[in-house]
Amino acid sequence: MTRTRRLLIALATLGLTAVVFAGTAFADQVSYLNGKVRTGDVVTVPVNETVRTDLYVFASMVTIDGTIDGDLVTTGSQITVNGTVNGSIIAAGSTITLNGQTKGAVRAAAGQVTINGPIGRDAVVAAGQFSTNANGKVGQDVLFATGATTLGGSVAGSVLGSSGAYTRSGSLGGTEEVTISGSGGGAQRTPVARDPVVDAVRQLAAVLVVGLLFLWLRPRLLPAWDALLRARPAAAAGYGILALVGFVAALIIAFLAVIVLAIILGVLTLGALAAIDVIGGLLVIALGTLAFVVVCAIVVDAVVSYVVGRAILRTTQLGQWQAALELALGAVIVVALESLPFVGGIAKLVVLLAGLGVMTLYAWNARPGSRAPAPASAV
């Protein structure tokens, strides 16, 4: 088969795929899983329809006039809920308006979120503008991060949030802690005093749990990292810096890729795919960021704790508990240093670069085709 013929076949395949996706996008409404998942440019649940399950809607314009017995998960440019949702609502879009009753919680992210109906549980909102009217009663707590917030309905629980402007005219059953990011007035959140001893104990417990899991599930991994860090400390620190810079760069590239792809799909009027792209992309970015934070906050401490403890107890024979005791001793020292005022930040930076760097260097050396010699086992 010639290269030209292969290229023509590939183009034809791509064209057919585009036609299939375009047909789905241009349809007013396409349903999957017996109506549980609905996509299209415009999706409407009529007033006489009752959805007995959870409902997932991905469309440019979403209108819910009927009743949903389960949860509603939806994304779109304009989302309007006039009916009753017996479960909770998770929504992301440009404009979200909730006029009906929601018996569960509401979690919404949009440019503008308006709640004109009662909510049985919490309301969690991230928006440019967030408002509730007198009918927008919240049965539990309200949490928000917004540019401007107006609470006209009653709140049975507490209010916690951050906003550029904040106004409340409805009644409040609990506490009110709102941080005003602008120069205007409003209730200010009172800083909660932290106990450094309690924080240190929590960090120590987390480091020990993670380290013991490594020793149990991958008993050779911590000794390998220890040997590599002692053999190439400067290289490990360099790889630590590269890992930090690389993660930030990857995060920026991922955000740009999601935005560019969403714009392209929007231009092609593939609104459903654009919504899936945004939700899926942001979810992957969030999970990746969470994993990286856990590594930087806890895992690197466990790695360096083992290295420190082994350096001290290397010549001591403690039997089958040798590795665990090395980890525990090192964890006490590392966490104590990181908890000290002034020097704690420097200690954490050193631990971060060493731990993150040695893990990155080890992974780089272990890649397929690498000829880098494995470090000698710790003595």
VOBA-1610 file (N, C-alpha, C; in pm, whole numbers, padded with zeros to 5 digits, always signed):
BEGIN
Met+00085-00120+00000Met+00000+00000+00000Met+00088+00124+00000Thr+00064+00215-00094Thr+00146+00334-00104Thr+00115+00432+00008Arg+00212+00525+00031Arg+00194+00625+00137Arg+00074+00714+00107Thr+00053+00749-00021Thr-00061+00836-00058Thr-00193+00768-00026Arg-00201+00638-00057Arg-00325+00566-00031Arg-00352+00556+00118Arg-00247+00533+00195Arg-00264+00528+00340Arg-00314+00662+00394Leu-00258+00770+00338Leu-00299+00903+00383Leu-00446+00927+00350Leu-00490+00887+00231Leu-00629+00905+00193Leu-00723+00825+00283Ile-00683+00702+00316Ile-00764+00619+00405Ile-00774+00684+00543Ala-00661+00737+00592Ala-00661+00802+00723Ala-00751+00923+00724Leu-00743+01006+00617Leu-00828+01125+00609Leu-00975+01087+00601Ala-01004+00982+00526Ala-01143+00938+00515Ala-01195+00890+00650Thr-01112+00820+00724Thr-01151+00773+00857Thr-01178+00889+00951Leu-01088+00989+00949Leu-01108+01107+01032Leu-01235+01181+00993Gly-01259+01191+00863Gly-01380+01260+00817Gly-01505+01189+00862Leu-01506+01055+00853Leu-01622+00978+00897Leu-01646+00996+01047Thr-01535+00995+01123Thr-01546+01015+01267Thr-01605+01152+01298Ala-01556+01255+01228Ala-01607+01391+01250Ala-01755+01400+01219Val-01797+01333+01110Val-01939+01334+01074Val-02024+01269+01182Val-01974+01158+01237Val-02048+01088+01343Val-02063+01176+01465Phe-01950+01240+01509Phe-01955+01326+01625Phe-02042+01448+01598Ala-02031+01504+01477Ala-02111+01621+01444Ala-02259+01587+01445Gly-02293+01470+01396Gly-02434+01430+01398Gly-02487+01421+01538Thr-02404+01372+01629Thr-02445+01364+01769Thr-02463+01503+01828Ala-02369+01593+01795Ala-02372+01726+01854Ala-02488+01808+01802Phe-02521+01795+01672Phe-02626+01876+01614Phe-02765+01829+01656Ala-02773+01705+01702Ala-02903+01655+01743Ala-02952+01733+01864Asp-03084+01754+01869Asp-03139+01828+01981Asp-03111+01757+02113Gln-03126+01627+02111Gln-03104+01552+02235Gln-03078+01406+02203Val-02969+01354+02258Val-02935+01212+02242Val-02923+01152+02380Ser-02986+01038+02399Ser-02988+00974+02530Ser-02913+00842+02527Tyr-02851+00810+02640Tyr-02780+00685+02658Tyr-02821+00623+02791Leu-02803+00493+02804Leu-02832+00421+02928Leu-02975+00448+02974Asn-03069+00431+02881Asn-03211+00448+02911Asn-03243+00589+02964Gly-03178+00689+02906Gly-03206+00826+02945Gly-03128+00877+03064Lys-03038+00797+03116Lys-02959+00840+03232Lys-02855+00943+03193Val-02801+00932+03071Val-02704+01026+03018Val-02764+01092+02894Arg-02763+01227+02891Arg-02824+01299+02780Arg-02729+01408+02732Thr-02712+01417+02601Thr-02625+01517+02542Thr-02695+01582+02425Gly-02635+01688+02375Gly-02689+01758+02261Gly-02670+01908+02277Asp-02715+01983+02180Asp-02705+02128+02191Asp-02806+02181+02292Val-02927+02126+02291Val-03032+02165+02385Val-03090+02037+02446Val-03092+02030+02578Val-03150+01916+02648Val-03255+01968+02746Thr-03375+01912+02736Thr-03484+01954+02823Thr-03550+01832+02885Val-03575+01839+03014Val-03657+01739+03083Val-03794+01802+03103Pro-03896+01758+03031Pro-04026+01823+03037Pro-04093+01810+03173Val-04192+01893+03195Val-04255+01900+03326Val-04327+01771+03363Asn-04370+01693+03265Asn-04444+01570+03293Asn-04352+01448+03303Glu-04221+01467+03300Glu-04128+01354+03307Glu-04066+01343+03446Thr-04056+01221+03495Thr-03989+01193+03622Thr-03874+01096+03594Val-03752+01140+03622Val-03634+01056+03604Val-03611+00980+03733Arg-03621+00848+03727Arg-03614+00766+03848Arg-03472+00741+03896Thr-03373+00779+03817Thr-03233+00753+03852Thr-03158+00886+03858Asp-03027+00878+03878Asp-02944+00996+03862Asp-02947+01039+03716Leu-02922+01168+03692Leu-02926+01219+03555Leu-02798+01297+03526Tyr-02735+01264+03412Tyr-02612+01330+03369Tyr-02642+01400+03236Val-02628+01532+03235Val-02662+01610+03118Val-02542+01695+03076Phe-02504+01684+02949Phe-02394+01763+02892Phe-02447+01831+02766Ala-02471+01960+02773Ala-02531+02031+02660Ala-02499+02179+02671Ser-02530+02250+02563Ser-02510+02395+02566Ser-02619+02462+02650Met-02744+02418+02632Met-02855+02473+02710Met-02927+02358+02778Val-02938+02365+02910Val-03000+02259+02989Val-03119+02319+03064Thr-03235+02256+03050Thr-03354+02300+03120Thr-03421+02180+03186Ile-03438+02186+03316Ile-03501+02077+03391Ile-03634+02129+03445Asp-03743+02087+03382Asp-03877+02125+03427Asp-03945+02012+03503Gly-03898+01891+03484Gly-03959+01776+03549Gly-03899+01746+03685Thr-03911+01620+03725Thr-03865+01574+03856Thr-03753+01473+03840Ile-03650+01485+03921Ile-03538+01390+03921Ile-03531+01328+04059Asp-03548+01197+04065Asp-03545+01129+04194Asp-03404+01117+04250Gly-03305+01110+04162Gly-03167+01096+04207Gly-03093+01228+04202Asp-02963+01221+04176Asp-02880+01341+04166Asp-02880+01393+04023Leu-02851+01522+04010Leu-02835+01585+03879Leu-02691+01632+03864Val-02623+01582+03762Val-02486+01624+03729Val-02491+01683+03589Thr-02456+01810+03575Thr-02475+01875+03445Thr-02372+01983+03420Thr-02340+02002+03293Thr-02257+02113+03248Thr-02322+02175+03127Gly-02303+02304+03109Gly-02359+02371+02994Gly-02339+02520+03003Ser-02370+02588+02895Ser-02359+02733+02894Ser-02467+02795+02981Gln-02590+02748+02965Gln-02702+02799+03043Gln-02777+02682+03104Ile-02784+02679+03236Ile-02848+02570+03309Ile-02961+02628+03393Thr-03081+02576+03372Thr-03198+02623+03447Thr-03272+02503+03503Val-03295+02504+03633Val-03368+02396+03699Val-03495+02455+03758Asn-03608+02424+03696Asn-03737+02471+03744Asn-03812+02363+03821Gly-03775+02239+03799Gly-03843+02127+03863Gly-03783+02093+03998Thr-03814+01970+04042Thr-03769+01923+04173Thr-03659+01818+04156Val-03553+01835+04233Val-03445+01737+04237Val-03443+01677+04377Asn-03478+01550+04386Asn-03485+01486+04517Asn-03348+01450+04572Gly-03248+01449+04487Gly-03111+01427+04531Gly-03034+01556+04538Ser-02908+01553+04498Ser-02822+01671+04499Ser-02793+01717+04357Ile-02741+01838+04345Ile-02706+01895+04214Ile-02557+01927+04212Ile-02491+01882+04106Ile-02354+01922+04075Ile-02357+01984+03937Ala-02324+02114+03928Ala-02340+02184+03801Ala-02223+02277+03775Ala-02185+02287+03647Ala-02080+02379+03605Ala-02122+02440+03473Gly-02113+02571+03462Gly-02154+02635+03339Gly-02128+02784+03342Ser-02190+02854+03249Ser-02178+02999+03244Ser-02281+03066+03335Thr-02407+03024+03320Thr-02516+03077+03403Thr-02596+02961+03460Ile-02613+02959+03591Ile-02689+02854+03658Ile-02800+02919+03738Thr-02924+02879+03710Thr-03039+02932+03781Thr-03120+02816+03838Leu-03139+02815+03968Leu-03213+02708+04035Leu-03341+02768+04092Asn-03453+02741+04025Asn-03582+02794+04068Asn-03664+02691+04145Gly-03635+02565+04124Gly-03711+02459+04189Gly-03650+02417+04321Gln-03710+02313+04378Gln-03663+02261+04506Gln-03555+02156+04486Thr-03451+02167+04567Thr-03344+02067+04570Thr-03338+02011+04711Lys-03370+01884+04726Lys-03377+01827+04860Lys-03240+01792+04915Gly-03142+01774+04828Gly-03006+01745+04874Gly-02922+01871+04876Ala-02795+01857+04841Ala-02700+01968+04840Ala-02684+02022+04699Val-02635+02144+04690Val-02604+02206+04561Val-02456+02241+04559Arg-02387+02194+04455Arg-02246+02228+04435Arg-02236+02283+04294Ala-02206+02412+04283Ala-02213+02478+04153Ala-02092+02566+04129Ala-02049+02570+04003Ala-01940+02658+03960Ala-01981+02723+03830Ala-01982+02857+03827Ala-02028+02927+03706Ala-01991+03073+03715Gly-02016+03143+03606Gly-01997+03287+03609Gly-02102+03354+03695Gln-02226+03302+03688Gln-02336+03354+03769Gln-02421+03240+03820Val-02443+03235+03950Val-02527+03133+04013Val-02639+03204+04088Thr-02763+03168+04054Thr-02879+03227+04120Thr-02965+03116+04177Ile-02998+03127+04305Ile-03080+03026+04372Ile-03210+03092+04417Asn-03319+03049+04356Asn-03451+03104+04387Asn-03544+03000+04450Gly-03490+02883+04480Gly-03571+02776+04538Gly-03503+02718+04660Pro-03577+02645+04744Pro-03520+02590+04868Pro-03421+02478+04842Ile-03321+02472+04928Ile-03219+02367+04924Ile-03219+02295+05059Gly-03225+02164+05055Gly-03236+02088+05178Gly-03108+02082+05257Arg-02994+02079+05190Arg-02868+02062+05261Arg-02776+02179+05229Asp-02647+02152+05205Asp-02549+02259+05185Asp-02560+02321+05047Ala-02512+02446+05037Ala-02491+02513+04908Ala-02344+02551+04900Val-02274+02492+04804Val-02131+02517+04784Val-02114+02579+04646Val-02065+02703+04640Val-02066+02778+04515Val-01932+02845+04490Ala-01884+02832+04366Ala-01771+02910+04317Ala-01820+02986+04195Ala-01822+03119+04201Ala-01885+03194+04092Ala-01834+03338+04093Gly-01859+03404+03980Gly-01832+03547+03975Gly-01937+03623+04055Gln-02066+03586+04036Gln-02176+03645+04111Gln-02264+03532+04165Phe-02299+03542+04291Phe-02382+03441+04357Phe-02490+03511+04437Ser-02615+03470+04415Ser-02724+03536+04487Ser-02835+03437+04517Thr-02905+03462+04628Thr-03027+03389+04663Thr-03135+03491+04695Asn-03260+03458+04660Asn-03369+03548+04697Asn-03439+03495+04821Ala-03552+03554+04856Ala-03621+03516+04980Ala-03665+03370+04977Asn-03691+03315+04859Asn-03731+03175+04848Asn-03612+03079+04846Gly-03493+03134+04828Gly-03374+03050+04822Gly-03321+03015+04959Lys-03398+02938+05032Lys-03362+02899+05168Lys-03267+02779+05166Val-03166+02784+05250Val-03066+02677+05257Val-03082+02604+05389Gly-03101+02472+05383Gly-03129+02394+05502Gly-03011+02369+05592Gln-02889+02379+05537Gln-02771+02359+05621Gln-02675+02476+05601Asp-02553+02452+05557Asp-02451+02557+05550Asp-02435+02610+05408Val-02376+02730+05400Val-02341+02792+05271Val-02191+02817+05268Leu-02125+02765+05166Leu-01983+02786+05146Leu-01962+02844+05008Phe-01878+02947+04996Phe-01864+03009+04864Phe-01728+03077+04850Ala-01688+03090+04724Ala-01574+03171+04684Ala-01620+03245+04559Thr-01644+03375+04571Thr-01710+03449+04465Thr-01651+03589+04449Gly-01694+03654+04341Gly-01661+03794+04325Gly-01759+03883+04400Ala-01886+03842+04404Ala-01990+03916+04477Ala-02096+03817+04522Thr-02144+03834+04645Thr-02242+03742+04701Thr-02355+03820+04767Thr-02479+03780+04738Thr-02596+03838+04802Thr-02685+03724+04851Leu-02703+03714+04981Leu-02787+03610+05040Leu-02916+03674+05089Gly-03023+03654+05010Gly-03152+03709+05047Gly-03239+03610+05121Gly-03207+03481+05110Gly-03284+03378+05177Gly-03224+03339+05310Ser-03300+03266+05388Ser-03252+03223+05519Ser-03152+03109+05506Val-03062+03101+05603Val-02962+02994+05610Val-02974+02930+05747Ala-03013+02802+05750Ala-03033+02735+05878Ala-02902+02708+05950Gly-02794+02689+05874Gly-02665+02661+05934Gly-02576+02783+05937Ser-02450+02764+05898Ser-02349+02870+05903Ser-02311+02914+05762Val-02245+03028+05756Val-02196+03084+05630Val-02045+03096+05639Leu-01975+03040+05540Leu-01829+03047+05535Leu-01789+03074+05391Gly-01710+03181+05370Gly-01672+03208+05233Gly-01579+03324+05217Ser-01545+03350+05092Ser-01459+03461+05054Ser-01521+03529+04934Ser-01528+03665+04936Ser-01595+03735+04829Ser-01542+03877+04818Gly-01555+03933+04699Gly-01518+04072+04682Gly-01619+04167+04743Ala-01746+04124+04744Ala-01853+04203+04806Ala-01955+04106+04863Tyr-02006+04137+04982Tyr-02095+04042+05050Tyr-02208+04116+05118Thr-02332+04067+05093Thr-02451+04123+05156Thr-02543+04010+05197Arg-02595+04018+05320Arg-02692+03917+05367Arg-02809+03988+05430Ser-02931+03954+05382Ser-03052+04010+05440Ser-03141+03903+05502Gly-03114+03776+05471Gly-03191+03667+05529Gly-03141+03629+05668Ser-03218+03549+05738Ser-03181+03507+05874Ser-03070+03403+05869Leu-03000+03389+05981Leu-02886+03298+05991Leu-02897+03220+06121Gly-02884+03086+06109Gly-02897+03003+06228Gly-02766+02973+06297Gly-02653+02983+06223Gly-02523+02951+06281Gly-02428+03068+06279Thr-02302+03041+06253Thr-02199+03143+06253Thr-02181+03201+06113Glu-02114+03315+06107Glu-02089+03383+05981Glu-01942+03423+05976Glu-01867+03360+05885Glu-01725+03389+05870Glu-01698+03412+05722Val-01690+03538+05684Val-01672+03575+05544Val-01553+03668+05531Thr-01462+03635+05444Thr-01346+03718+05416Thr-01376+03805+05294Ile-01365+03936+05313Ile-01387+04029+05204Ile-01252+04058+05139Ser-01238+04018+05013Ser-01109+04033+04946Ser-01084+04175+04901Gly-01190+04255+04885Gly-01173+04394+04844Gly-01157+04486+04963Ser-01174+04615+04939Ser-01156+04714+05045Ser-01285+04742+05120Gly-01397+04683+05073Gly-01524+04712+05136Gly-01537+04645+05271Gly-01646+04677+05340Gly-01666+04622+05472Gly-01722+04482+05464Gly-01779+04441+05574Gly-01837+04308+05579Gly-01776+04228+05689Ala-01836+04115+05714Ala-01786+04029+05819Ala-01653+03971+05779Gln-01559+03974+05868Gln-01426+03922+05841Gln-01406+03790+05913Arg-01342+03699+05847Arg-01318+03568+05907Arg-01211+03580+06014Thr-01242+03530+06131Thr-01147+03533+06241Thr-01045+03422+06225Pro-00915+03454+06222Pro-00814+03349+06207Pro-00821+03250+06322Val-00810+03124+06287Val-00811+03019+06388Val-00668+02986+06429Ala-00642+02995+06558Ala-00507+02968+06608Ala-00472+02821+06589Arg-00353+02795+06541Arg-00309+02658+06518Arg-00208+02619+06624Asp-00215+02495+06665Asp-00124+02441+06765Asp-00011+02371+06692Pro+00112+02424+06696Pro+00222+02362+06622Pro+00254+02221+06670Val+00230+02194+06797Val+00257+02059+06849Val+00159+01959+06788Val+00033+01997+06784Val-00068+01908+06724Val-00040+01887+06576Asp-00003+01994+06506Asp+00030+01982+06363Asp+00148+01888+06343Ala+00249+01900+06430Ala+00367+01813+06418Ala+00332+01667+06443Val+00246+01642+06542Val+00205+01504+06571Val+00127+01445+06453Arg+00040+01525+06394Arg-00035+01477+06277Arg+00059+01447+06160Gln+00155+01536+06137Gln+00250+01514+06029Gln+00333+01389+06054Leu+00376+01370+06180Leu+00454+01251+06215Leu+00375+01125+06190Ala+00247+01125+06230Ala+00163+01007+06209Ala+00147+00978+06060Ala+00125+01082+05980Ala+00109+01061+05836Ala+00236+01007+05773Val+00351+01062+05812Val+00479+01016+05756Val+00505+00870+05793Leu+00476+00833+05917Leu+00498+00695+05960Leu+00406+00599+05884Val+00281+00638+05865Val+00187+00551+05792Val+00235+00528+05648Val+00274+00638+05580Val+00320+00626+05442Val+00450+00544+05435Gly+00543+00571+05526Gly+00669+00498+05526Gly+00650+00349+05552Leu+00564+00316+05648Leu+00539+00175+05679Leu+00470+00105+05563Leu+00384+00178+05491Leu+00321+00118+05372Leu+00425+00086+05267Phe+00523+00174+05248Phe+00632+00146+05156Phe+00709+00022+05199Leu+00742+00013+05328Leu+00819-00102+05378Leu+00740-00232+05366Trp+00609-00223+05373Trp+00526-00342+05365Trp+00501-00384+05220Leu+00464-00287+05136Leu+00426-00319+04999Leu+00546-00326+04905Arg+00642-00236+04922Arg+00762-00234+04837Arg+00885-00223+04926Pro+00922-00331+04993Pro+01029-00324+05094Pro+01166-00284+05039Arg+01189-00301+04910Arg+01320-00267+04853Arg+01328-00123+04803Leu+01216-00053+04800Leu+01214+00079+04740Leu+01284+00184+04827Leu+01250+00189+04954Leu+01315+00287+05042Leu+01466+00265+05052Pro+01515+00139+05068Pro+01660+00118+05067Pro+01725+00161+04934Ala+01656+00140+04822Ala+01711+00182+04693Ala+01721+00334+04685Trp+01618+00404+04730Trp+01623+00550+04733Trp+01732+00600+04827Asp+01747+00533+04939Asp+01852+00571+05036Asp+01991+00559+04973Ala+02015+00447+04907Ala+02146+00426+04845Ala+02171+00528+04734Leu+02070+00557+04655Leu+02085+00651+04545Leu+02108+00793+04596Leu+02038+00832+04702Leu+02053+00967+04757Leu+02191+00986+04819Arg+02242+00882+04886Arg+02376+00893+04944Arg+02484+00891+04837Ala+02456+00820+04726Ala+02556+00812+04620Ala+02558+00938+04533Arg+02442+01000+04510Arg+02435+01115+04419Arg+02346+01226+04479Pro+02386+01287+04588Pro+02302+01389+04652Pro+02283+01513+04566Ala+02389+01558+04499Ala+02378+01678+04416Ala+02284+01654+04298Ala+02296+01538+04235Ala+02208+01506+04123Ala+02063+01497+04169Ala+02041+01441+04287Ala+01905+01431+04340Ala+01845+01569+04362Ala+01923+01662+04418Ala+01873+01798+04439Ala+01839+01864+04306Gly+01924+01844+04206Gly+01897+01900+04074Gly+01770+01845+04013Tyr+01750+01714+04027Tyr+01628+01653+03975Tyr+01506+01701+04052Gly+01525+01733+04181Gly+01415+01787+04259Gly+01368+01921+04205Ile+01463+02007+04171Ile+01428+02137+04111Ile+01360+02118+03977Leu+01415+02026+03895Leu+01354+01999+03764Leu+01212+01945+03778Ala+01190+01862+03880Ala+01056+01806+03901Ala+00956+01914+03937Leu+00996+02007+04023Leu+00907+02117+04060Leu+00874+02205+03940Val+00979+02244+03866Val+00958+02328+03748Val+00877+02253+03643Gly+00907+02126+03626Gly+00836+02046+03527Gly+00689+02031+03560Phe+00656+02016+03689Phe+00516+02003+03726Phe+00439+02131+03697Val+00498+02245+03732Val+00432+02373+03705Val+00411+02391+03554Ala+00515+02358+03476Ala+00504+02369+03330Ala+00396+02276+03276Ala+00393+02153+03327Ala+00292+02057+03281Ala+00151+02103+03316Leu+00138+02167+03433Leu+00008+02218+03474Leu-00040+02328+03380Ile+00050+02418+03345Ile+00015+02527+03253Ile-00022+02472+03116Ile+00058+02378+03067Ile+00031+02319+02935Ile-00103+02245+02936Ala-00132+02174+03045Ala-00259+02101+03052Ala-00378+02197+03051Phe-00369+02306+03127Phe-00476+02405+03126Phe-00496+02462+02986Leu-00385+02499+02922Leu-00395+02556+02787Leu-00454+02456+02689Ala-00414+02329+02702Ala-00466+02226+02612Ala-00617+02210+02629Val-00664+02210+02754Val-00808+02199+02779Val-00883+02317+02719Ile-00829+02438+02740Ile-00895+02559+02690Ile-00898+02560+02537Val-00783+02531+02474Val-00775+02534+02328Val-00868+02430+02267Leu-00867+02310+02324Leu-00954+02204+02271Leu-01102+02241+02288Ala-01136+02301+02403Ala-01274+02342+02425Ala-01316+02450+02325Ile-01225+02543+02294Ile-01255+02647+02195Ile-01277+02587+02057Ile-01189+02494+02020Ile-01202+02429+01889Ile-01334+02354+01879Leu-01368+02278+01983Leu-01494+02204+01982Leu-01614+02298+01981Gly-01601+02412+02051Gly-01709+02510+02049Gly-01729+02571+01912Val-01618+02601+01843Val-01628+02655+01707Val-01694+02555+01613Leu-01668+02427+01637Leu-01727+02322+01555Leu-01868+02286+01601Thr-01921+02365+01699Thr-02055+02344+01756Thr-02069+02206+01818Leu-01960+02152+01868Leu-01965+02024+01941Leu-01973+02054+02090Gly-02085+02111+02131Gly-02100+02157+02269Gly-02086+02047+02371Ala-02142+01929+02343Ala-02135+01819+02438Ala-01991+01774+02459Leu-01917+01762+02349Leu-01776+01720+02361Leu-01694+01827+02431Ala-01726+01953+02408Ala-01654+02061+02477Ala-01676+02052+02627Ala-01798+02024+02669Ala-01828+02011+02811Ala-01752+01893+02872Ile-01753+01781+02800Ile-01680+01663+02848Ile-01531+01692+02856Asp-01479+01764+02757Asp-01337+01801+02758Asp-01303+01885+02880Val-01387+01985+02911Val-01359+02073+03025Val-01367+01995+03156Ile-01475+01918+03174Ile-01491+01844+03299Ile-01381+01740+03315Gly-01358+01660+03211Gly-01255+01558+03218Gly-01117+01615+03237Gly-01086+01723+03163Gly-00955+01785+03176Gly-00931+01843+03314Leu-01029+01915+03366Leu-01015+01973+03499Leu-01007+01864+03607Leu-01080+01756+03587Leu-01074+01645+03683Leu-00936+01582+03685Val-00880+01558+03567Val-00745+01500+03559Val-00642+01595+03621Ile-00654+01724+03591Ile-00562+01823+03649Ile-00575+01826+03800Ala-00698+01822+03850Ala-00719+01826+03995Ala-00661+01702+04063Leu-00684+01585+04003Leu-00630+01461+04062Leu-00477+01461+04058Gly-00420+01507+03946Gly-00275+01514+03937Gly-00215+01611+04038Thr-00281+01726+04056Thr-00234+01823+04154Thr-00243+01767+04295Leu-00353+01700+04326Leu-00369+01640+04458Leu-00260+01537+04485Ala-00232+01452+04386Ala-00127+01351+04403Ala+00009+01416+04426Phe+00039+01522+04350Phe+00168+01590+04365Phe+00179+01656+04502Val+00069+01714+04550Val+00070+01778+04683Val+00095+01674+04791Val+00030+01558+04781Val+00051+01452+04879Val+00196+01406+04879Val+00253+01393+04759Val+00394+01353+04749Val+00484+01456+04817Cys+00460+01584+04786Cys+00545+01690+04842Cys+00525+01709+04992Ala+00404+01684+05040Ala+00374+01709+05181Ala+00411+01593+05271Ile+00397+01470+05222Ile+00413+01354+05311Ile+00517+01255+05260Val+00506+01216+05132Val+00591+01108+05082Val+00739+01146+05089Val+00774+01269+05051Val+00916+01308+05055Val+00968+01305+05198Asp+00883+01339+05296Asp+00924+01331+05436Asp+00955+01187+05475Ala+00871+01094+05428Ala+00895+00953+05459Ala+01026+00904+05398Val+01055+00945+05275Val+01179+00903+05208Val+01301+00955+05283Val+01303+01085+05311Val+01418+01145+05379Val+01427+01096+05524Ser+01314+01069+05588Ser+01317+01015+05724Ser+01389+00881+05729Tyr+01360+00796+05632Tyr+01428+00667+05627Tyr+01578+00685+05605Val+01615+00779+05516Val+01757+00804+05489Val+01828+00853+05615Val+01765+00946+05688Val+01826+00999+05809Val+01837+00891+05917Gly+01727+00816+05937Gly+01729+00711+06037Gly+01829+00602+06006Arg+01843+00568+05880Arg+01939+00462+05842Arg+02082+00511+05859Ala+02106+00640+05833Ala+02240+00694+05854Ala+02281+00686+06000Ile+02186+00696+06091Ile+02217+00692+06234Ile+02226+00549+06285Leu+02138+00461+06241Leu+02130+00325+06297Leu+02189+00219+06205Arg+02267+00261+06103Arg+02319+00164+06007Arg+02402+00056+06072Thr+02480+00092+06170Thr+02570-00006+06234Thr+02504-00079+06349Thr+02380-00048+06379Thr+02309-00113+06491Thr+02225-00228+06438Gln+02231-00340+06507Gln+02155-00457+06467Gln+02029-00466+06552Leu+01914-00444+06490Leu+01788-00441+06564Leu+01690-00547+06515Gly+01740-00645+06438Gly+01656-00755+06395Gly+01556-00716+06287Gln+01441-00781+06290Gln+01342-00764+06184Gln+01276-00626+06187Trp+01290-00554+06298Trp+01231-00421+06309Trp+01328-00311+06272Gln+01442-00348+06216Gln+01546-00250+06184Gln+01493-00136+06095Ala+01432-00172+05984Ala+01387-00069+05889Ala+01279+00020+05950Ala+01185-00041+06023Ala+01077+00038+06084Ala+01131+00135+06189Leu+01228+00090+06268Leu+01286+00178+06370Leu+01369+00289+06306Glu+01439+00257+06197Glu+01511+00361+06124Glu+01416+00467+06072Leu+01305+00422+06017Leu+01203+00515+05968Leu+01148+00601+06081Ala+01116+00540+06195Ala+01056+00614+06306Ala+01152+00718+06361Leu+01278+00679+06380Leu+01377+00776+06432Leu+01396+00891+06335Gly+01411+00859+06208Gly+01428+00965+06109Gly+01307+01055+06100Ala+01185+00998+06113Ala+01063+01078+06105Ala+01056+01178+06220Val+01092+01134+06338Val+01091+01225+06453Val+01186+01342+06429Ile+01304+01314+06377Ile+01402+01419+06354Ile+01356+01513+06243Val+01309+01458+06132Val+01268+01540+06017Val+01149+01628+06054Val+01047+01570+06114Val+00928+01648+06150Val+00962+01754+06253Ala+01049+01721+06349Ala+01088+01819+06451Ala+01160+01938+06386Leu+01250+01910+06292Leu+01322+02018+06223Leu+01226+02105+06142Glu+01131+02041+06073Glu+01037+02117+05991Glu+00941+02199+06075Ser+00925+02164+06203Ser+00832+02236+06290Ser+00896+02353+06362Leu+01028+02365+06353Leu+01096+02474+06421Leu+01065+02608+06354Pro+01050+02715+06432Pro+01029+02847+06371Pro+01155+02892+06297Phe+01134+02970+06192Phe+01240+03029+06110Phe+01312+02925+06023Val+01370+02822+06085Val+01448+02725+06007Val+01362+02612+05952Gly+01236+02603+05997Gly+01150+02495+05951Gly+01126+02499+05802Gly+01108+02620+05747Gly+01085+02633+05604Gly+01205+02588+05523Ile+01326+02624+05571Ile+01448+02582+05502Ile+01462+02430+05507Ala+01433+02373+05625Ala+01442+02227+05639Ala+01345+02156+05545Lys+01223+02210+05534Lys+01124+02149+05446Lys+01169+02159+05300Leu+01229+02271+05262Leu+01277+02286+05125Leu+01385+02184+05093Val+01478+02165+05186Val+01585+02066+05166Val+01525+01926+05154Val+01431+01894+05243Val+01367+01762+05238Val+01291+01744+05107Leu+01223+01850+05064Leu+01145+01843+04940Leu+01234+01816+04819Leu+01343+01892+04808Leu+01432+01875+04693Leu+01499+01738+04696Ala+01542+01694+04816Ala+01609+01565+04826Ala+01514+01449+04797Gly+01397+01451+04863Gly+01303+01341+04846Gly+01244+01335+04706Leu+01196+01450+04658Leu+01137+01454+04524Leu+01243+01425+04418Gly+01363+01476+04441Gly+01470+01455+04344Gly+01514+01311+04333Val+01529+01242+04448Val+01577+01104+04442Val+01470+01013+04380Met+01343+01043+04405Met+01239+00962+04341Met+01236+00984+04190Thr+01254+01109+04149Thr+01257+01139+04005Thr+01379+01077+03939Leu+01494+01088+04004Leu+01618+01030+03950Leu+01607+00878+03940Tyr+01549+00817+04042Tyr+01531+00671+04040Tyr+01440+00629+03926Ala+01331+00704+03906Ala+01239+00672+03797Ala+01306+00692+03662Trp+01389+00796+03651Trp+01460+00821+03526Trp+01559+00709+03496Asn+01630+00663+03596Asn+01726+00554+03576Asn+01656+00421+03545Ala+01531+00408+03594Ala+01459+00282+03575Ala+01381+00277+03445Arg+01385+00385+03366Arg+01309+00386+03241Arg+01364+00283+03144Pro+01279+00232+03056Pro+01325+00131+02959Pro+01439+00184+02874Gly+01542+00104+02857Gly+01656+00143+02774Gly+01762+00220+02848Ser+01738+00252+02977Ser+01838+00326+03053Ser+01955+00234+03088Arg+02076+00287+03076Arg+02195+00210+03111Arg+02260+00262+03238Ala+02187+00350+03309Ala+02243+00405+03433Ala+02262+00294+03533Pro+02378+00282+03595Pro+02403+00176+03690Pro+02319+00193+03815Ala+02268+00083+03867Ala+02191+00089+03990Ala+02285+00116+04106Pro+02242+00195+04206Pro+02328+00225+04319Pro+02351+00101+04402Ala+02464+00100+04466Ala+02498-00013+04549Ala+02402-00019+04668Ser+02370-00138+04712Ser+02279-00155+04825Ser+02342-00095+04950Ala+02252-00039+05034Ala+02302+00024+05156Ala+02362-00081+05246Val+02470-00042+05310Val+02538-00135+05398Val+02485-00121+05538
//
